[in-house]
Amino acid sequence: MAEDFHHEALLYADGAEYLEGTVPFLEEGLRNGEPMLVAVSAERIAAIRRELGPDGDRIRFEDMAELGANPARIIPAWRDFVDARAPGQPIRGIGEPIWAGRSPAELIECQRHEALLNVAFARTSAFRLLCPYDTEALDEAVIDEARRSHPCIVHAGTEHSSEAFLGLAAIETPFDVPLPEVPPDALERRFDRGALPALRGEVAAFGAGAGLSADQASDLALAANEVATNSVRYAGGGGLVRLWRVDRGVVCEVSDDGRIETPLAGRIPPRSGQIGGWGLWLANQLCDLVQVRTFPGGSVVRVHMHRR
């Protein structure tokens, strides 16, 4: 029985190795009567179900393409799963947020998610989480990063500690991986508290002009307003908004002179009646991707909205 959070990366090269690594893991949980959640692709869900037969009905399955489209929504889903168990009851899960075809921006945020799992569940007992990585389809750099974000590696039926694991102290530091340069033709607006109403209107108009639906443009404006309000409240009273079009839709960036020190910002649902902590959470619920960075000169939040 796992006494602490046990976070494992499963390295597999083909469908057979995938099933060899996942099905016995689930069968053990079934024998132990453990609640289990499997969040992987629809194709992998079908393959696992075929192997397990009727026993698969005792496992909760989620399509990661939907659950994890925005990687920042995955930790809250695991938290709900953990909170639903009986006190101290052992549980286990499988989560595969990284696959070939993720955009570069999504991939980086998925890798950040994998690292932050160690922070989010550091004090959670009796929780085993297995994260498969396709060594044939993914770049070696992605596999190397998996070794840095997972304390344990499972490969060819053998489990061992990862010597490359960064540790919680390194993972908890403000995230400062560089972002792509802002296009030179991006729309720029300085803002303070008094400018927020006009800013909302301008963001919504920009989104509509870039092909977003009315609802999407409104959601983008609300997300931008929430992030900009954080700048007003916590980062000296204002900041800078930039807007630009990309192939998939619109990116809105809010930058200011403040620092975002909380590693799980935007991934922990605010409590009812809580003052503060809503801005990044709402942005993650409204938008397709949210990127948070803190550099020596301040912080940057980029929200992405994809055309439907």
C-alpha positions in Angstrom: 0.0 0.0 0.0 1.3 3.4 -0.9 1.8 5.6 2.2 2.5 8.9 0.3 1.8 10.4 -3.1 3.6 8.1 -5.5 4.1 9.8 -8.9 5.5 7.6 -11.7 6.3 8.1 -15.3 5.7 5.0 -17.5 7.9 4.9 -20.5 6.5 2.8 -23.4 7.4 2.4 -27.0 4.2 0.8 -28.5 0.7 -0.3 -27.7 1.8 -3.6 -26.2 4.1 -1.9 -23.8 1.4 0.6 -22.9 -1.0 -2.2 -21.9 1.8 -4.1 -20.1 2.4 -1.1 -18.0 -1.1 0.1 -17.4 -3.4 -3.0 -17.2 -1.6 -4.8 -14.3 -1.5 -1.5 -12.4 -5.2 -1.2 -12.7 -5.8 -4.9 -12.0 -3.9 -4.5 -8.8 -6.2 -1.6 -7.8 -9.3 -3.6 -8.7 -8.1 -6.5 -6.4 -7.6 -4.0 -3.6 -10.9 -2.3 -4.1 -9.3 1.0 -4.8 -11.2 3.9 -6.5 -9.4 4.6 -9.8 -9.5 7.4 -12.4 -8.0 7.0 -15.8 -7.6 10.1 -17.9 -6.0 9.2 -21.3 -7.0 9.4 -25.0 -10.2 7.9 -26.2 -8.2 5.4 -28.2 -6.2 4.3 -25.1 -9.4 4.1 -23.0 -10.9 1.7 -25.6 -7.8 -0.5 -25.5 -7.7 -0.7 -21.7 -11.4 -1.5 -21.6 -10.9 -4.4 -24.0 -8.2 -5.9 -21.8 -10.1 -5.5 -18.6 -13.5 -6.6 -19.9 -16.4 -6.1 -17.5 -14.1 -5.1 -14.7 -13.4 -1.9 -16.6 -16.9 -0.7 -15.5 -15.5 -0.3 -12.0 -13.1 2.3 -13.1 -13.8 5.9 -14.0 -12.5 7.0 -17.4 -12.1 10.5 -18.7 -11.0 11.6 -22.2 -7.8 13.6 -21.6 -8.4 15.5 -24.9 -11.4 17.1 -23.2 -10.4 17.1 -19.5 -6.9 18.4 -20.2 -7.4 20.6 -23.3 -6.3 23.4 -20.9 -3.6 21.6 -18.7 -4.3 23.9 -15.8 -7.7 22.2 -15.3 -6.2 18.7 -14.7 -5.0 19.2 -11.1 -8.4 20.4 -9.9 -9.9 17.2 -11.5 -7.4 15.1 -9.6 -8.1 17.1 -6.4 -11.9 16.4 -6.7 -11.0 12.7 -7.2 -8.9 12.7 -4.0 -11.4 14.6 -2.0 -14.2 12.1 -2.9 -12.5 9.1 -1.3 -13.1 7.8 2.2 -10.6 9.2 4.7 -7.2 7.5 4.2 -8.6 5.1 1.5 -5.8 4.2 -1.1 -6.6 5.4 -4.6 -4.8 5.3 -7.9 -5.0 6.9 -11.3 -3.4 7.1 -14.8 -3.0 10.5 -16.5 -1.5 11.1 -19.9 -1.6 14.8 -20.7 1.3 14.8 -23.1 1.0 13.3 -26.6 2.4 14.0 -30.0 0.4 16.8 -31.6 0.3 19.1 -28.6 1.3 22.6 -29.7 4.6 24.0 -28.3 2.7 26.3 -25.9 0.5 23.4 -24.7 3.5 21.1 -24.2 5.3 23.5 -21.9 2.2 24.0 -19.8 1.6 20.2 -19.7 5.2 19.8 -18.5 4.6 22.5 -15.8 1.5 20.6 -14.8 3.4 17.4 -14.4 5.9 19.1 -12.2 3.2 20.8 -10.1 1.4 17.5 -9.3 4.3 16.9 -6.9 3.4 20.2 -5.1 -0.3 19.8 -5.3 -0.3 16.3 -3.7 2.8 16.4 -1.6 0.9 15.8 1.6 -1.7 13.4 0.1 -1.3 9.9 1.4 -2.0 6.6 -0.4 -2.3 8.1 -3.9 -0.5 6.4 -6.8 -0.5 8.3 -10.1 1.0 6.7 -13.3 1.8 9.0 -16.2 2.5 7.3 -19.6 5.0 8.7 -22.1 5.3 7.5 -25.6 9.1 7.2 -26.2 8.6 6.6 -30.0 6.3 9.6 -30.7 7.7 12.2 -28.3 11.1 14.0 -28.6 13.9 12.8 -26.3 13.8 16.2 -24.7 10.2 15.6 -23.5 11.3 12.2 -22.0 14.1 14.0 -20.3 11.7 16.5 -18.8 9.5 13.6 -17.6 12.5 12.3 -15.6 12.9 15.7 -14.0 9.2 16.0 -13.0 8.6 12.4 -11.8 10.3 10.9 -8.7 9.8 7.4 -10.1 10.3 5.9 -13.6 8.8 2.7 -14.8 10.3 1.1 -17.9 10.2 -2.5 -19.3 8.5 -3.7 -16.1 11.0 -2.2 -13.8 10.6 0.7 -11.4 13.4 2.9 -10.2 14.0 6.3 -8.7 14.7 9.1 -11.1 18.1 10.6 -10.4 17.1 13.7 -12.5 14.0 14.5 -10.4 14.2 18.2 -9.5 12.6 18.1 -6.0 9.9 20.3 -4.6 12.2 23.2 -3.7 13.1 23.7 -7.4 9.5 23.1 -8.6 8.0 25.6 -6.2 10.1 28.6 -7.5 8.4 31.1 -9.8 8.1 29.7 -13.3 10.4 31.7 -15.7 10.6 29.7 -18.9 10.8 32.3 -21.7 7.7 33.0 -23.8 7.8 33.6 -27.6 8.3 37.2 -28.5 5.2 39.4 -28.9 4.6 40.2 -32.6 5.6 43.8 -33.5 2.1 44.5 -34.8 0.3 43.6 -31.5 -2.2 46.1 -30.1 -0.9 47.7 -26.9 -2.7 49.5 -24.2 -1.6 50.7 -20.8 -4.2 50.5 -18.1 -5.1 51.4 -14.6 -8.2 51.0 -12.5 -10.2 53.6 -14.4 -9.3 52.1 -17.8 -10.7 48.6 -17.0 -14.2 49.2 -18.5 -12.8 50.5 -21.8 -10.3 47.7 -21.8 -13.0 45.0 -21.6 -14.8 46.6 -24.6 -11.6 46.8 -26.6 -10.6 43.2 -25.9 -14.1 41.9 -26.8 -14.1 43.9 -30.1 -10.6 42.6 -31.0 -11.7 39.1 -30.4 -14.8 39.4 -32.5 -12.8 41.0 -35.3 -10.4 38.0 -35.2 -13.3 35.5 -35.7 -14.2 34.6 -32.2 -17.9 34.0 -31.5 -19.7 36.5 -29.4 -19.6 34.3 -26.4 -15.9 33.6 -26.8 -15.1 37.3 -27.3 -17.0 38.0 -24.1 -15.2 35.3 -22.2 -11.9 36.6 -23.4 -12.8 40.1 -22.2 -13.8 38.8 -18.8 -10.6 36.8 -18.5 -8.5 39.8 -19.5 -10.4 42.0 -17.0 -9.8 39.5 -14.2 -6.1 39.3 -14.8 -5.8 43.1 -15.3 -7.7 43.6 -12.0 -5.0 41.5 -10.3 -2.4 43.9 -11.7 -4.4 46.9 -10.3 -4.8 45.3 -6.9 -1.4 43.6 -6.3 1.1 45.1 -8.8 1.2 48.8 -8.4 -2.1 49.8 -9.8 -1.8 48.9 -13.5 0.1 47.3 -16.3 0.2 46.7 -20.1 -2.2 44.7 -22.3 -1.1 43.3 -25.7 -3.4 41.6 -28.1 -2.6 39.7 -31.3 -4.0 37.2 -33.7 -2.6 33.7 -34.2 -3.6 30.9 -36.5 -5.9 29.4 -34.0 -7.5 32.6 -32.6 -6.4 35.3 -30.2 -3.7 35.8 -27.5 -4.1 38.5 -24.8 -1.1 39.2 -22.6 -1.2 41.2 -19.4 2.1 42.2 -17.9 2.9 44.2 -14.8 5.7 44.9 -12.2 4.4 42.3 -9.6 5.5 38.8 -8.8 3.4 35.6 -8.8 5.0 33.5 -6.1 2.3 30.9 -5.6 3.1 27.9 -7.8 -0.5 26.6 -7.9 -2.0 30.0 -8.7 -5.0 29.4 -11.0 -5.2 25.7 -10.2 -6.8 25.8 -6.8 -10.6 26.7 -6.8 -11.3 29.6 -4.5 -13.5 28.9 -1.5 -17.0 30.3 -1.4 -16.9 33.9 -0.2 -13.1 34.0 -0.6 -11.6 37.5 -1.3 -9.0 37.3 -4.0 -7.7 34.2 -5.8 -10.4 34.3 -8.5 -8.6 36.0 -11.4 -6.3 33.3 -12.7 -8.9 30.6 -11.8 -11.6 32.2 -13.9 -9.1 32.8 -16.7 -8.4 29.1 -16.8 -12.1 28.2 -16.8 -12.9 30.6 -19.6 -9.9 30.2 -21.9 -8.2 27.4 -23.9 -4.7 28.0 -22.4 -3.2 30.3 -19.7 0.5 30.8 -19.4 1.9 32.4 -16.2 5.5 33.6 -15.9 7.4 35.6 -13.3 10.7 37.2 -14.4 13.1 39.5 -12.5 11.2 42.6 -13.9 7.7 41.4 -13.2 5.0 38.9 -14.2 3.3 38.0 -17.5 0.0 36.2 -18.0 -1.0 35.1 -21.5 -4.5 33.8 -22.2 -5.3 32.0 -25.5 -8.7 31.7 -27.0 -9.1 29.3 -30.0 -11.7 29.9 -32.7 -14.4 27.2 -32.5 
